[in-house]
Amino acid sequence: MKNEETKKYACPRDMTSGHGCLGMECAAWRWAEPKWGPVEDRRGYCGLAGKPDYPLNPEHEKN
């Protein structure tokens, strides 16, 4: 998911405070795409939740 999308989700580590996911500001954040290009266009995932089995960006997977 893109970094701005993470704000909609609760953090699996911090369920009591009600804070949303910190996205790329969290130490557990993992980038799923190469580290070039604008950050707002790149996708990643929560490392605490495990690596996703589905493509995060189907358009990127084609290249």
Order of alpha helices (4+ residues) and beta strands (2+ residues): beta-beta-alpha
